[in-house]
Amino acid sequence: MRLLAITLAALLLLLQYPLWLGKGGLLRVWEMERQIEAQRETNARMQARNASLDAEVRDLKQGMEAIEERARSELGMIRRDEIFFQVLEHAPDRAETPPGKQ
C-alpha cells in the first residue's frame, strides 16, 4: 500500500511538472502576460507621441496657409510667377474746383 501511495505521488509530480514548468506552463504564461502588459504601455506611449506629432504636422500645414494669407493681405506679398493687379479708385483732379465753390 505504501508503494502504491509513493507511485501515485510520483505520477502526480510528473503530471504537475509540465503544468508549472513546461512549454505552456503557468510560469511561462505569467511571464508572457507581464511582457504583454509592458508592450501595451509602450504602445500607449507611442500612440500619444504619434497623436502629438500628427497634431503638430496638421498645425504646420494649416499654419503655412494662415501665414501666406496674412502676408498677402497685410504685406501685399505675392507668389513667384504670379501677377498682381492693383485697382485704384478715381481721384478727383486738383485743377477741378469742387462743386458749389464756383
ABEGO torsion letter per residue (X at the ends): XAAAAAAAAAAAAAAAAAAAABAABAAAAAAAAAAAAAAAAAAAAAAAAAAAAAAAAAAAAAAAAAAAAAAAAAAGBBBBGBBBBBBBBBBBBAABBBBGAX
